[in-house]
Amino acid sequence: MRFIVRILTVSVALSFAPVCASAQVSDKQLAERAAAKVRDYTPFSIFDDVSISADAGTVTLVGYVTMPYKRDELGARVGKLDGVRRLVNDLRVLPISQTDSDLRVRVAQAIYNNSAFWAYAAMPRPSIHIIVEGGRVMLTGSVNSEVDRSLAYALAQVPGAFEVKNNLRIDR
């Protein structure tokens, strides 16, 4: 009797194996899940920027973070997702610099203290990201209009910024 039960258990388990193997996660779903893991990461801030792509189970993280532990922890969080076969963590850690940190804060205050951007500032995850490296500012993320895009660029021209690059996208 035990022998029959074991065979039944094995045959039932084998009959479900193809179903489990065929229920693979699409690259789009995998990228969306990875993006959710990044968004839900508490230390992720407006001074970090991460782009995610997925291809055949390989998830690639590209962008900038302000601290080395963020790079490692984000990679670990995304790497644990079901369906990730391989993780390519190309996140760059921005050099630790008090001058750059001060510049980040000044640019953020210039943008988010402007009444045109109060709605963005009130978001749980504000959509305008400020990347500073060596006194060079890059705006990333998204805004609602070309007017907002241009105004954010103008406001980012604070003293101490050697250059401002506007990579803001317009979400329609």
Secondary structure, DSSP 8 states (H G I E B T S, - for coil): -HHHHHHHHHHHHHHHHHHHHH----HHHHHHHHHHHHHT-TT--TT-EEEEEEETTEEEEEEEESSHHHHHHHHHHHHTSTT-SEEEEEEEE----HHHHHHHHHHHHHHHTSGGGHHHHTSSS-SEEEEEETTEEEEEEEESSHHHHHHHHHHT--TT-SEEEE--EE--
